Amino acid sequence: MIQLTLQATAEIKRMIESKQDKAQNLGLRVSVKGGGCSGLAYSIDFDVPKEKDQVFDFSGLKVYCDPKSLLYVDGMTLDYSDTLQDKGFKFVNPNASKTCGCGESFSV
């Protein structure tokens, strides 16, 4: 299961509302791709559900994750920070044994 903090949920909802092409069922896709300085990289984007996706609901916000990516992000929390020193999404993944300095890639 993937978790979203209240801050992340609010920011994603705000971003979806601001999009010009509001597709029906538009939600957040969380996935993992090979690459990055630690071997695997997180990817988040706006998308619609695909046939084999696991779907999570956070107060009406849909989060989609394919089965292969879910193996790496199961138990992960997506957070959002907007402070003077730090702004953006943060991945808190208990499955990651090592992460890079940017926080966008990891290894298991």
Order of alpha helices (4+ residues) and beta strands (2+ residues): beta-alpha-beta-beta-beta-beta-alpha-beta-beta-beta-beta
